[in-house]
Amino acid sequence: MTATDNTRIVTLIERAERETPFCDCGEPMAAMAQDRQIWLDCTAHQTASGGIVRRLLAALASTGHTRKLIVDPV
């Protein structure tokens, strides 16, 4: 990855955070890396740890939150 690529990625992240500062639920948004992709995610939308019931409830609760793909590597 070159310095130009890094600058472009930073610009994309900053623009996405400026355009969508808050989730539909009212919580702030933040850039998060996952599987070589960068997503703009609601800060209330986090991976739940614990048992299967806790993970299932977290998955059901996350459906109303904003999530936007910012960078997808080619």
N, CA, C, O and CB atoms as a CASP TS submission, in Angstrom:
PFRMAT TS
TARGET T0000
AUTHOR 0000-0000-0000
METHOD Language model
MODEL 1
PARENT N/A
ATOM      1  N   MET     1       0.843  -1.166   0.000  1.00  0.00           N
ATOM      2  CA  MET     1       0.000   0.000   0.000  1.00  0.00           C
ATOM      3  C   MET     1       0.893   1.235   0.000  1.00  0.00           C
ATOM      4  O   MET     1       1.861   1.304   0.757  1.00  0.00           O
ATOM      5  CB  MET     1      -0.961  -0.006   1.213  1.00  0.00           C
ATOM      6  N   THR     2       0.575   2.196  -0.833  1.00  0.00           N
ATOM      7  CA  THR     2       1.403   3.391  -0.947  1.00  0.00           C
ATOM      8  C   THR     2       0.867   4.506  -0.055  1.00  0.00           C
ATOM      9  O   THR     2      -0.224   4.402   0.505  1.00  0.00           O
ATOM     10  CB  THR     2       1.468   3.862  -2.404  1.00  0.00           C
ATOM     11  N   ALA     3       1.646   5.567   0.066  1.00  0.00           N
ATOM     12  CA  ALA     3       1.219   6.724   0.843  1.00  0.00           C
ATOM     13  C   ALA     3      -0.034   7.353   0.226  1.00  0.00           C
ATOM     14  O   ALA     3      -0.890   7.866   0.946  1.00  0.00           O
ATOM     15  CB  ALA     3       2.354   7.763   0.931  1.00  0.00           C
ATOM     16  N   THR     4      -0.141   7.315  -1.104  1.00  0.00           N
ATOM     17  CA  THR     4      -1.323   7.847  -1.780  1.00  0.00           C
ATOM     18  C   THR     4      -2.562   7.040  -1.408  1.00  0.00           C
ATOM     19  O   THR     4      -3.629   7.609  -1.176  1.00  0.00           O
ATOM     20  CB  THR     4      -1.122   7.842  -3.304  1.00  0.00           C
ATOM     21  N   ASP     5      -2.423   5.708  -1.351  1.00  0.00           N
ATOM     22  CA  ASP     5      -3.538   4.848  -0.941  1.00  0.00           C
ATOM     23  C   ASP     5      -3.974   5.167   0.487  1.00  0.00           C
ATOM     24  O   ASP     5      -5.167   5.270   0.771  1.00  0.00           O
ATOM     25  CB  ASP     5      -3.146   3.364  -1.055  1.00  0.00           C
ATOM     26  N   ASN     6      -3.003   5.321   1.378  1.00  0.00           N
ATOM     27  CA  ASN     6      -3.313   5.644   2.774  1.00  0.00           C
ATOM     28  C   ASN     6      -4.041   6.979   2.878  1.00  0.00           C
ATOM     29  O   ASN     6      -5.007   7.101   3.631  1.00  0.00           O
ATOM     30  CB  ASN     6      -2.029   5.680   3.615  1.00  0.00           C
ATOM     31  N   THR     7      -3.588   7.974   2.133  1.00  0.00           N
ATOM     32  CA  THR     7      -4.226   9.286   2.152  1.00  0.00           C
ATOM     33  C   THR     7      -5.661   9.187   1.643  1.00  0.00           C
ATOM     34  O   THR     7      -6.564   9.807   2.204  1.00  0.00           O
ATOM     35  CB  THR     7      -3.426  10.291   1.304  1.00  0.00           C
ATOM     36  N   ARG     8      -5.872   8.411   0.587  1.00  0.00           N
ATOM     37  CA  ARG     8      -7.214   8.241   0.030  1.00  0.00           C
ATOM     38  C   ARG     8      -8.134   7.541   1.030  1.00  0.00           C
ATOM     39  O   ARG     8      -9.296   7.925   1.166  1.00  0.00           O
ATOM     40  CB  ARG     8      -7.153   7.442  -1.282  1.00  0.00           C
ATOM     41  N   ILE     9      -7.640   6.534   1.722  1.00  0.00           N
ATOM     42  CA  ILE     9      -8.437   5.816   2.715  1.00  0.00           C
ATOM     43  C   ILE     9      -8.814   6.737   3.869  1.00  0.00           C
ATOM     44  O   ILE     9      -9.963   6.740   4.311  1.00  0.00           O
ATOM     45  CB  ILE     9      -7.670   4.593   3.240  1.00  0.00           C
ATOM     46  N   VAL    10      -7.860   7.513   4.354  1.00  0.00           N
ATOM     47  CA  VAL    10      -8.143   8.455   5.443  1.00  0.00           C
ATOM     48  C   VAL    10      -9.201   9.472   5.008  1.00  0.00           C
ATOM     49  O   VAL    10     -10.098   9.807   5.780  1.00  0.00           O
ATOM     50  CB  VAL    10      -6.849   9.183   5.884  1.00  0.00           C
ATOM     51  N   THR    11      -9.092   9.959   3.773  1.00  0.00           N
ATOM     52  CA  THR    11     -10.066  10.910   3.247  1.00  0.00           C
ATOM     53  C   THR    11     -11.454  10.290   3.183  1.00  0.00           C
ATOM     54  O   THR    11     -12.437  10.939   3.541  1.00  0.00           O
ATOM     55  CB  THR    11      -9.644  11.396   1.863  1.00  0.00           C
ATOM     56  N   LEU    12     -11.546   9.037   2.730  1.00  0.00           N
ATOM     57  CA  LEU    12     -12.843   8.354   2.668  1.00  0.00           C
ATOM     58  C   LEU    12     -13.457   8.180   4.059  1.00  0.00           C
ATOM     59  O   LEU    12     -14.660   8.376   4.238  1.00  0.00           O
ATOM     60  CB  LEU    12     -12.688   6.987   1.994  1.00  0.00           C
ATOM     61  N   ILE    13     -12.635   7.815   5.036  1.00  0.00           N
ATOM     62  CA  ILE    13     -13.125   7.643   6.405  1.00  0.00           C
ATOM     63  C   ILE    13     -13.619   8.968   6.968  1.00  0.00           C
ATOM     64  O   ILE    13     -14.707   9.037   7.539  1.00  0.00           O
ATOM     65  CB  ILE    13     -12.022   7.062   7.307  1.00  0.00           C
ATOM     66  N   GLU    14     -12.820  10.021   6.806  1.00  0.00           N
ATOM     67  CA  GLU    14     -13.216  11.335   7.323  1.00  0.00           C
ATOM     68  C   GLU    14     -14.508  11.825   6.671  1.00  0.00           C
ATOM     69  O   GLU    14     -15.373  12.380   7.348  1.00  0.00           O
ATOM     70  CB  GLU    14     -12.095  12.358   7.094  1.00  0.00           C
ATOM     71  N   ARG    15     -14.643  11.621   5.364  1.00  0.00           N
ATOM     72  CA  ARG    15     -15.859  12.056   4.669  1.00  0.00           C
ATOM     73  C   ARG    15     -17.077  11.282   5.176  1.00  0.00           C
ATOM     74  O   ARG    15     -18.133  11.871   5.409  1.00  0.00           O
ATOM     75  CB  ARG    15     -15.706  11.869   3.144  1.00  0.00           C
ATOM     76  N   ALA    16     -16.933   9.972   5.347  1.00  0.00           N
ATOM     77  CA  ALA    16     -18.049   9.149   5.832  1.00  0.00           C
ATOM     78  C   ALA    16     -18.468   9.557   7.238  1.00  0.00           C
ATOM     79  O   ALA    16     -19.660   9.626   7.536  1.00  0.00           O
ATOM     80  CB  ALA    16     -17.668   7.665   5.812  1.00  0.00           C
ATOM     81  N   GLU    17     -17.491   9.827   8.106  1.00  0.00           N
ATOM     82  CA  GLU    17     -17.812  10.250   9.474  1.00  0.00           C
ATOM     83  C   GLU    17     -18.460  11.632   9.496  1.00  0.00           C
ATOM     84  O   GLU    17     -19.306  11.904  10.348  1.00  0.00           O
ATOM     85  CB  GLU    17     -16.549  10.254  10.338  1.00  0.00           C
ATOM     86  N   ARG    18     -18.071  12.505   8.570  1.00  0.00           N
ATOM     87  CA  ARG    18     -18.658  13.839   8.487  1.00  0.00           C
ATOM     88  C   ARG    18     -20.095  13.769   7.953  1.00  0.00           C
ATOM     89  O   ARG    18     -20.974  14.484   8.434  1.00  0.00           O
ATOM     90  CB  ARG    18     -17.797  14.748   7.586  1.00  0.00           C
ATOM     91  N   GLU    19     -20.327  12.903   6.956  1.00  0.00           N
ATOM     92  CA  GLU    19     -21.646  12.793   6.343  1.00  0.00           C
ATOM     93  C   GLU    19     -22.651  12.064   7.240  1.00  0.00           C
ATOM     94  O   GLU    19     -23.843  12.371   7.207  1.00  0.00           O
ATOM     95  CB  GLU    19     -21.535  12.076   5.015  1.00  0.00           C
ATOM     96  N   THR    20     -22.182  11.104   8.039  1.00  0.00           N
ATOM     97  CA  THR    20     -23.072  10.323   8.907  1.00  0.00           C
ATOM     98  C   THR    20     -22.481  10.269  10.312  1.00  0.00           C
ATOM     99  O   THR    20     -21.927   9.243  10.707  1.00  0.00           O
ATOM    100  CB  THR    20     -23.285   8.882   8.344  1.00  0.00           C
ATOM    101  N   PRO    21     -22.590  11.363  11.074  1.00  0.00           N
ATOM    102  CA  PRO    21     -21.973  11.361  12.402  1.00  0.00           C
ATOM    103  C   PRO    21     -22.742  10.522  13.433  1.00  0.00           C
ATOM    104  O   PRO    21     -22.170  10.083  14.432  1.00  0.00           O
ATOM    105  CB  PRO    21     -21.855  12.778  12.900  1.00  0.00           C
ATOM    106  N   PHE    22     -24.052  10.301  13.183  1.00  0.00           N
ATOM    107  CA  PHE    22     -24.870   9.571  14.155  1.00  0.00           C
ATOM    108  C   PHE    22     -25.688   8.481  13.473  1.00  0.00           C
ATOM    109  O   PHE    22     -26.096   8.614  12.319  1.00  0.00           O
ATOM    110  CB  PHE    22     -25.801  10.536  14.904  1.00  0.00           C
ATOM    111  N   CYS    23     -25.915   7.412  14.206  1.00  0.00           N
ATOM    112  CA  CYS    23     -26.753   6.304  13.766  1.00  0.00           C
ATOM    113  C   CYS    23     -28.217   6.737  13.840  1.00  0.00           C
ATOM    114  O   CYS    23     -28.545   7.745  14.467  1.00  0.00           O
ATOM    115  CB  CYS    23     -26.501   5.030  14.632  1.00  0.00           C
ATOM    116  N   ASP    24     -29.083   5.974  13.201  1.00  0.00           N
ATOM    117  CA  ASP    24     -30.519   6.235  13.300  1.00  0.00           C
ATOM    118  C   ASP    24     -31.018   6.150  14.741  1.00  0.00           C
ATOM    119  O   ASP    24     -32.027   6.763  15.088  1.00  0.00           O
ATOM    120  CB  ASP    24     -31.287   5.252  12.429  1.00  0.00           C
ATOM    121  N   CYS    25     -30.313   5.390  15.575  1.00  0.00           N
ATOM    122  CA  CYS    25     -30.710   5.255  16.980  1.00  0.00           C
ATOM    123  C   CYS    25     -30.217   6.426  17.838  1.00  0.00           C
ATOM    124  O   CYS    25     -30.609   6.548  18.998  1.00  0.00           O
ATOM    125  CB  CYS    25     -30.176   3.943  17.545  1.00  0.00           C
ATOM    126  N   GLY    26     -29.354   7.291  17.272  1.00  0.00           N
ATOM    127  CA  GLY    26     -28.858   8.451  18.007  1.00  0.00           C
ATOM    128  C   GLY    26     -27.443   8.304  18.547  1.00  0.00           C
ATOM    129  O   GLY    26     -26.851   9.284  18.999  1.00  0.00           O
ATOM    130  N   GLU    27     -26.892   7.097  18.506  1.00  0.00           N
ATOM    131  CA  GLU    27     -25.522   6.874  18.993  1.00  0.00           C
ATOM    132  C   GLU    27     -24.518   7.354  17.950  1.00  0.00           C
ATOM    133  O   GLU    27     -24.834   7.381  16.761  1.00  0.00           O
ATOM    134  CB  GLU    27     -25.286   5.370  19.320  1.00  0.00           C
ATOM    135  N   PRO    28     -23.304   7.736  18.379  1.00  0.00           N
ATOM    136  CA  PRO    28     -22.280   8.167  17.415  1.00  0.00           C
ATOM    137  C   PRO    28     -21.802   7.009  16.544  1.00  0.00           C
ATOM    138  O   PRO    28     -21.885   5.843  16.931  1.00  0.00           O
ATOM    139  CB  PRO    28     -21.088   8.787  18.149  1.00  0.00           C
ATOM    140  N   MET    29     -21.301   7.358  15.361  1.00  0.00           N
ATOM    141  CA  MET    29     -20.746   6.387  14.431  1.00  0.00           C
ATOM    142  C   MET    29     -19.226   6.397  14.553  1.00  0.00           C
ATOM    143  O   MET    29     -18.645   7.408  14.948  1.00  0.00           O
ATOM    144  CB  MET    29     -21.190   6.693  12.973  1.00  0.00           C
ATOM    145  N   ALA    30     -18.576   5.281  14.218  1.00  0.00           N
ATOM    146  CA  ALA    30     -17.116   5.186  14.251  1.00  0.00           C
ATOM    147  C   ALA    30     -16.656   4.225  13.173  1.00  0.00           C
ATOM    148  O   ALA    30     -17.348   3.258  12.853  1.00  0.00           O
ATOM    149  CB  ALA    30     -16.613   4.725  15.646  1.00  0.00           C
ATOM    150  N   ALA    31     -15.488   4.492  12.615  1.00  0.00           N
ATOM    151  CA  ALA    31     -14.896   3.606  11.612  1.00  0.00           C
ATOM    152  C   ALA    31     -14.304   2.393  12.327  1.00  0.00           C
ATOM    153  O   ALA    31     -13.580   2.525  13.314  1.00  0.00           O
ATOM    154  CB  ALA    31     -13.803   4.350  10.769  1.00  0.00           C
ATOM    155  N   MET    32     -14.633   1.198  11.802  1.00  0.00           N
ATOM    156  CA  MET    32     -14.147  -0.044  12.399  1.00  0.00           C
ATOM    157  C   MET    32     -13.679  -0.980  11.301  1.00  0.00           C
ATOM    158  O   MET    32     -14.348  -1.132  10.279  1.00  0.00           O
ATOM    159  CB  MET    32     -15.245  -0.717  13.259  1.00  0.00           C
ATOM    160  N   ALA    33     -12.526  -1.611  11.512  1.00  0.00           N
ATOM    161  CA  ALA    33     -11.991  -2.564  10.542  1.00  0.00           C
ATOM    162  C   ALA    33     -12.515  -3.956  10.862  1.00  0.00           C
ATOM    163  O   ALA    33     -12.573  -4.374  12.018  1.00  0.00           O
ATOM    164  CB  ALA    33     -10.439  -2.551  10.543  1.00  0.00           C
ATOM    165  N   GLN    34     -12.901  -4.669   9.781  1.00  0.00           N
ATOM    166  CA  GLN    34     -13.378  -6.038   9.944  1.00  0.00           C
ATOM    167  C   GLN    34     -13.131  -6.789   8.641  1.00  0.00           C
ATOM    168  O   GLN    34     -13.614  -6.377   7.587  1.00  0.00           O
ATOM    169  CB  GLN    34     -14.893  -6.072  10.334  1.00  0.00           C
ATOM    170  N   ASP    35     -12.397  -7.869   8.704  1.00  0.00           N
ATOM    171  CA  ASP    35     -12.125  -8.703   7.530  1.00  0.00           C
ATOM    172  C   ASP    35     -11.583  -7.902   6.348  1.00  0.00           C
ATOM    173  O   ASP    35     -12.088  -8.028   5.232  1.00  0.00           O
ATOM    174  CB  ASP    35     -13.385  -9.426   7.113  1.00  0.00           C
ATOM    175  N   ARG    36     -10.567  -7.087   6.583  1.00  0.00           N
ATOM    176  CA  ARG    36      -9.903  -6.265   5.559  1.00  0.00           C
ATOM    177  C   ARG    36     -10.827  -5.220   4.937  1.00  0.00           C
ATOM    178  O   ARG    36     -10.512  -4.675   3.879  1.00  0.00           O
ATOM    179  CB  ARG    36      -9.351  -7.155   4.467  1.00  0.00           C
ATOM    180  N   GLN    37     -11.932  -4.941   5.559  1.00  0.00           N
ATOM    181  CA  GLN    37     -12.842  -3.890   5.119  1.00  0.00           C
ATOM    182  C   GLN    37     -12.936  -2.860   6.236  1.00  0.00           C
ATOM    183  O   GLN    37     -12.692  -3.170   7.403  1.00  0.00           O
ATOM    184  CB  GLN    37     -14.257  -4.466   4.754  1.00  0.00           C
ATOM    185  N   ILE    38     -13.292  -1.630   5.867  1.00  0.00           N
ATOM    186  CA  ILE    38     -13.514  -0.598   6.879  1.00  0.00           C
ATOM    187  C   ILE    38     -14.970  -0.183   6.784  1.00  0.00           C
ATOM    188  O   ILE    38     -15.448   0.234   5.729  1.00  0.00           O
ATOM    189  CB  ILE    38     -12.551   0.633   6.684  1.00  0.00           C
ATOM    190  N   TRP    39     -15.660  -0.304   7.900  1.00  0.00           N
ATOM    191  CA  TRP    39     -17.078   0.004   7.986  1.00  0.00           C
ATOM    192  C   TRP    39     -17.293   1.213   8.883  1.00  0.00           C
ATOM    193  O   TRP    39     -16.537   1.432   9.830  1.00  0.00           O
ATOM    194  CB  TRP    39     -17.867  -1.205   8.510  1.00  0.00           C
ATOM    195  N   LEU    40     -18.320   1.996   8.586  1.00  0.00           N
ATOM    196  CA  LEU    40     -18.790   3.020   9.504  1.00  0.00           C
ATOM    197  C   LEU    40     -19.924   2.363  10.266  1.00  0.00           C
ATOM    198  O   LEU    40     -20.969   2.048   9.697  1.00  0.00           O
ATOM    199  CB  LEU    40     -19.250   4.356   8.757  1.00  0.00           C
ATOM    200  N   ASP    41     -19.711   2.158  11.553  1.00  0.00           N
ATOM    201  CA  ASP    41     -20.633   1.381  12.382  1.00  0.00           C
ATOM    202  C   ASP    41     -21.148   2.204  13.548  1.00  0.00           C
ATOM    203  O   ASP    41     -20.465   3.094  14.055  1.00  0.00           O
ATOM    204  CB  ASP    41     -19.952   0.116  12.898  1.00  0.00           C
ATOM    205  N   CYS    42     -22.353   1.893  13.956  1.00  0.00           N
ATOM    206  CA  CYS    42     -22.905   2.485  15.174  1.00  0.00           C
ATOM    207  C   CYS    42     -22.075   1.977  16.349  1.00  0.00           C
ATOM    208  O   CYS    42     -21.754   0.790  16.411  1.00  0.00           O
ATOM    209  CB  CYS    42     -24.434   2.129  15.353  1.00  0.00           C
ATOM    210  N   THR    43     -21.726   2.859  17.276  1.00  0.00           N
ATOM    211  CA  THR    43     -20.920   2.433  18.419  1.00  0.00           C
ATOM    212  C   THR    43     -21.706   1.532  19.361  1.00  0.00           C
ATOM    213  O   THR    43     -21.112   0.824  20.175  1.00  0.00           O
ATOM    214  CB  THR    43     -20.403   3.645  19.177  1.00  0.00           C
ATOM    215  N   ALA    44     -23.034   1.548  19.265  1.00  0.00           N
ATOM    216  CA  ALA    44     -23.844   0.633  20.072  1.00  0.00           C
ATOM    217  C   ALA    44     -23.856  -0.762  19.465  1.00  0.00           C
ATOM    218  O   ALA    44     -24.237  -1.726  20.128  1.00  0.00           O
ATOM    219  CB  ALA    44     -25.277   1.160  20.206  1.00  0.00           C
ATOM    220  N   HIS    45     -23.436  -0.876  18.193  1.00  0.00           N
ATOM    221  CA  HIS    45     -23.420  -2.150  17.463  1.00  0.00           C
ATOM    222  C   HIS    45     -22.041  -2.785  17.632  1.00  0.00           C
ATOM    223  O   HIS    45     -21.127  -2.522  16.851  1.00  0.00           O
ATOM    224  CB  HIS    45     -23.762  -1.942  15.939  1.00  0.00           C
ATOM    225  N   GLN    46     -21.904  -3.612  18.647  1.00  0.00           N
ATOM    226  CA  GLN    46     -20.631  -4.255  18.922  1.00  0.00           C
ATOM    227  C   GLN    46     -20.840  -5.758  19.003  1.00  0.00           C
ATOM    228  O   GLN    46     -21.935  -6.233  19.302  1.00  0.00           O
ATOM    229  CB  GLN    46     -20.005  -3.714  20.229  1.00  0.00           C
ATOM    230  N   THR    47     -19.785  -6.488  18.734  1.00  0.00           N
ATOM    231  CA  THR    47     -19.867  -7.933  18.810  1.00  0.00           C
ATOM    232  C   THR    47     -20.087  -8.352  20.255  1.00  0.00           C
ATOM    233  O   THR    47     -19.317  -7.997  21.148  1.00  0.00           O
ATOM    234  CB  THR    47     -18.598  -8.587  18.237  1.00  0.00           C
ATOM    235  N   ALA    48     -21.128  -9.095  20.460  1.00  0.00           N
ATOM    236  CA  ALA    48     -21.447  -9.547  21.818  1.00  0.00           C
ATOM    237  C   ALA    48     -20.628 -10.780  22.163  1.00  0.00           C
ATOM    238  O   ALA    48     -20.433 -11.670  21.336  1.00  0.00           O
ATOM    239  CB  ALA    48     -22.955  -9.849  21.957  1.00  0.00           C
ATOM    240  N   SER    49     -20.160 -10.811  23.384  1.00  0.00           N
ATOM    241  CA  SER    49     -19.469 -12.004  23.852  1.00  0.00           C
ATOM    242  C   SER    49     -20.413 -12.740  24.794  1.00  0.00           C
ATOM    243  O   SER    49     -21.417 -12.183  25.239  1.00  0.00           O
ATOM    244  CB  SER    49     -18.111 -11.647  24.563  1.00  0.00           C
ATOM    245  N   GLY    50     -20.101 -13.945  25.083  1.00  0.00           N
ATOM    246  CA  GLY    50     -20.941 -14.702  26.001  1.00  0.00           C
ATOM    247  C   GLY    50     -21.614 -15.870  25.311  1.00  0.00           C
ATOM    248  O   GLY    50     -21.179 -16.341  24.260  1.00  0.00           O
ATOM    249  N   GLY    51     -22.681 -16.320  25.932  1.00  0.00           N
ATOM    250  CA  GLY    51     -23.383 -17.494  25.450  1.00  0.00           C
ATOM    251  C   GLY    51     -24.199 -17.252  24.193  1.00  0.00           C
ATOM    252  O   GLY    51     -24.287 -16.132  23.690  1.00  0.00           O
ATOM    253  N   ILE    52     -24.785 -18.318  23.706  1.00  0.00           N
ATOM    254  CA  ILE    52     -25.539 -18.265  22.459  1.00  0.00           C
ATOM    255  C   ILE    52     -26.771 -17.366  22.582  1.00  0.00           C
ATOM    256  O   ILE    52     -27.130 -16.685  21.622  1.00  0.00           O
ATOM    257  CB  ILE    52     -25.959 -19.671  22.040  1.00  0.00           C
ATOM    258  N   VAL    53     -27.416 -17.353  23.737  1.00  0.00           N
ATOM    259  CA  VAL    53     -28.599 -16.509  23.931  1.00  0.00           C
ATOM    260  C   VAL    53     -28.217 -15.040  23.860  1.00  0.00           C
ATOM    261  O   VAL    53     -28.914 -14.246  23.229  1.00  0.00           O
ATOM    262  CB  VAL    53     -29.277 -16.818  25.280  1.00  0.00           C
ATOM    263  N   ARG    54     -27.116 -14.672  24.503  1.00  0.00           N
ATOM    264  CA  ARG    54     -26.653 -13.280  24.480  1.00  0.00           C
ATOM    265  C   ARG    54     -26.306 -12.850  23.054  1.00  0.00           C
ATOM    266  O   ARG    54     -26.656 -11.743  22.647  1.00  0.00           O
ATOM    267  CB  ARG    54     -25.425 -13.102  25.404  1.00  0.00           C
ATOM    268  N   ARG    55     -25.622 -13.712  22.287  1.00  0.00           N
ATOM    269  CA  ARG    55     -25.268 -13.387  20.898  1.00  0.00           C
ATOM    270  C   ARG    55     -26.509 -13.269  20.021  1.00  0.00           C
ATOM    271  O   ARG    55     -26.573 -12.398  19.154  1.00  0.00           O
ATOM    272  CB  ARG    55     -24.326 -14.450  20.323  1.00  0.00           C
ATOM    273  N   LEU    56     -27.494 -14.137  20.239  1.00  0.00           N
ATOM    274  CA  LEU    56     -28.740 -14.079  19.472  1.00  0.00           C
ATOM    275  C   LEU    56     -29.491 -12.781  19.762  1.00  0.00           C
ATOM    276  O   LEU    56     -29.968 -12.126  18.835  1.00  0.00           O
ATOM    277  CB  LEU    56     -29.631 -15.295  19.797  1.00  0.00           C
ATOM    278  N   LEU    57     -29.599 -12.410  21.010  1.00  0.00           N
ATOM    279  CA  LEU    57     -30.275 -11.163  21.377  1.00  0.00           C
ATOM    280  C   LEU    57     -29.553  -9.948  20.810  1.00  0.00           C
ATOM    281  O   LEU    57     -30.203  -9.006  20.357  1.00  0.00           O
ATOM    282  CB  LEU    57     -30.376 -11.042  22.896  1.00  0.00           C
ATOM    283  N   ALA    58     -28.225  -9.952  20.825  1.00  0.00           N
ATOM    284  CA  ALA    58     -27.449  -8.846  20.264  1.00  0.00           C
ATOM    285  C   ALA    58     -27.659  -8.749  18.755  1.00  0.00           C
ATOM    286  O   ALA    58     -27.743  -7.647  18.213  1.00  0.00           O
ATOM    287  CB  ALA    58     -25.955  -9.020  20.581  1.00  0.00           C
ATOM    288  N   ALA    59     -27.743  -9.888  18.077  1.00  0.00           N
ATOM    289  CA  ALA    59     -27.968  -9.878  16.628  1.00  0.00           C
ATOM    290  C   ALA    59     -29.347  -9.323  16.299  1.00  0.00           C
ATOM    291  O   ALA    59     -29.492  -8.565  15.341  1.00  0.00           O
ATOM    292  CB  ALA    59     -27.818 -11.293  16.047  1.00  0.00           C
ATOM    293  N   LEU    60     -30.341  -9.681  17.063  1.00  0.00           N
ATOM    294  CA  LEU    60     -31.691  -9.164  16.837  1.00  0.00           C
ATOM    295  C   LEU    60     -31.769  -7.662  17.120  1.00  0.00           C
ATOM    296  O   LEU    60     -32.460  -6.937  16.405  1.00  0.00           O
ATOM    297  CB  LEU    60     -32.699  -9.914  17.714  1.00  0.00           C
ATOM    298  N   ALA    61     -31.078  -7.197  18.139  1.00  0.00           N
ATOM    299  CA  ALA    61     -31.106  -5.781  18.507  1.00  0.00           C
ATOM    300  C   ALA    61     -30.333  -4.915  17.523  1.00  0.00           C
ATOM    301  O   ALA    61     -30.581  -3.712  17.450  1.00  0.00           O
ATOM    302  CB  ALA    61     -30.542  -5.595  19.900  1.00  0.00           C
ATOM    303  N   SER    62     -29.404  -5.491  16.764  1.00  0.00           N
ATOM    304  CA  SER    62     -28.551  -4.702  15.882  1.00  0.00           C
ATOM    305  C   SER    62     -29.207  -4.367  14.551  1.00  0.00           C
ATOM    306  O   SER    62     -28.627  -3.610  13.772  1.00  0.00           O
ATOM    307  CB  SER    62     -27.273  -5.434  15.633  1.00  0.00           C
ATOM    308  N   THR    63     -30.379  -4.892  14.260  1.00  0.00           N
ATOM    309  CA  THR    63     -30.986  -4.700  12.945  1.00  0.00           C
ATOM    310  C   THR    63     -31.384  -3.262  12.674  1.00  0.00           C
ATOM    311  O   THR    63     -31.471  -2.881  11.507  1.00  0.00           O
ATOM    312  CB  THR    63     -32.188  -5.578  12.809  1.00  0.00           C
ATOM    313  N   GLY    64     -31.628  -2.448  13.680  1.00  0.00           N
ATOM    314  CA  GLY    64     -32.054  -1.070  13.465  1.00  0.00           C
ATOM    315  C   GLY    64     -30.923  -0.063  13.429  1.00  0.00           C
ATOM    316  O   GLY    64     -31.175   1.142  13.450  1.00  0.00           O
ATOM    317  N   HIS    65     -29.682  -0.523  13.376  1.00  0.00           N
ATOM    318  CA  HIS    65     -28.542   0.382  13.428  1.00  0.00           C
ATOM    319  C   HIS    65     -27.936   0.608  12.040  1.00  0.00           C
ATOM    320  O   HIS    65     -27.991  -0.259  11.169  1.00  0.00           O
ATOM    321  CB  HIS    65     -27.482  -0.166  14.378  1.00  0.00           C
ATOM    322  N   THR    66     -27.360   1.797  11.863  1.00  0.00           N
ATOM    323  CA  THR    66     -26.738   2.179  10.601  1.00  0.00           C
ATOM    324  C   THR    66     -25.384   1.487  10.456  1.00  0.00           C
ATOM    325  O   THR    66     -24.625   1.386  11.420  1.00  0.00           O
ATOM    326  CB  THR    66     -26.575   3.712  10.515  1.00  0.00           C
ATOM    327  N   ARG    67     -25.088   1.015   9.250  1.00  0.00           N
ATOM    328  CA  ARG    67     -23.791   0.404   8.951  1.00  0.00           C
ATOM    329  C   ARG    67     -23.492   0.657   7.486  1.00  0.00           C
ATOM    330  O   ARG    67     -24.278   0.279   6.616  1.00  0.00           O
ATOM    331  CB  ARG    67     -23.782  -1.134   9.275  1.00  0.00           C
ATOM    332  N   LYS    68     -22.348   1.302   7.200  1.00  0.00           N
ATOM    333  CA  LYS    68     -21.975   1.637   5.823  1.00  0.00           C
ATOM    334  C   LYS    68     -20.557   1.160   5.534  1.00  0.00           C
ATOM    335  O   LYS    68     -19.648   1.368   6.337  1.00  0.00           O
ATOM    336  CB  LYS    68     -22.091   3.160   5.577  1.00  0.00           C
ATOM    337  N   LEU    69     -20.374   0.520   4.384  1.00  0.00           N
ATOM    338  CA  LEU    69     -19.049   0.094   3.950  1.00  0.00           C
ATOM    339  C   LEU    69     -18.300   1.323   3.414  1.00  0.00           C
ATOM    340  O   LEU    69     -18.800   2.033   2.542  1.00  0.00           O
ATOM    341  CB  LEU    69     -19.145  -1.037   2.858  1.00  0.00           C
ATOM    342  N   ILE    70     -17.097   1.562   3.949  1.00  0.00           N
ATOM    343  CA  ILE    70     -16.286   2.700   3.519  1.00  0.00           C
ATOM    344  C   ILE    70     -15.212   2.245   2.546  1.00  0.00           C
ATOM    345  O   ILE    70     -15.079   2.813   1.462  1.00  0.00           O
ATOM    346  CB  ILE    70     -15.648   3.401   4.729  1.00  0.00           C
ATOM    347  N   VAL    71     -14.436   1.220   2.921  1.00  0.00           N
ATOM    348  CA  VAL    71     -13.315   0.752   2.103  1.00  0.00           C
ATOM    349  C   VAL    71     -13.405  -0.752   1.953  1.00  0.00           C
ATOM    350  O   VAL    71     -13.489  -1.480   2.942  1.00  0.00           O
ATOM    351  CB  VAL    71     -11.953   1.158   2.726  1.00  0.00           C
ATOM    352  N   ASP    72     -13.388  -1.215   0.709  1.00  0.00           N
ATOM    353  CA  ASP    72     -13.381  -2.637   0.400  1.00  0.00           C
ATOM    354  C   ASP    72     -12.153  -2.904  -0.460  1.00  0.00           C
ATOM    355  O   ASP    72     -12.114  -2.456  -1.606  1.00  0.00           O
ATOM    356  CB  ASP    72     -14.705  -3.081  -0.328  1.00  0.00           C
ATOM    357  N   PRO    73     -11.140  -3.622   0.052  1.00  0.00           N
ATOM    358  CA  PRO    73      -9.912  -3.825  -0.729  1.00  0.00           C
ATOM    359  C   PRO    73     -10.189  -4.630  -1.992  1.00  0.00           C
ATOM    360  O   PRO    73     -11.037  -5.522  -2.009  1.00  0.00           O
ATOM    361  CB  PRO    73      -8.848  -4.536   0.120  1.00  0.00           C
ATOM    362  N   VAL    74      -9.471  -4.302  -3.024  1.00  0.00           N
ATOM    363  CA  VAL    74      -9.648  -4.983  -4.310  1.00  0.00           C
ATOM    364  C   VAL    74      -8.702  -6.153  -4.412  1.00  0.00           C
ATOM    365  O   VAL    74      -8.696  -6.856  -5.422  1.00  0.00           O
ATOM    366  CB  VAL    74      -9.424  -4.018  -5.481  1.00  0.00           C
TER
END
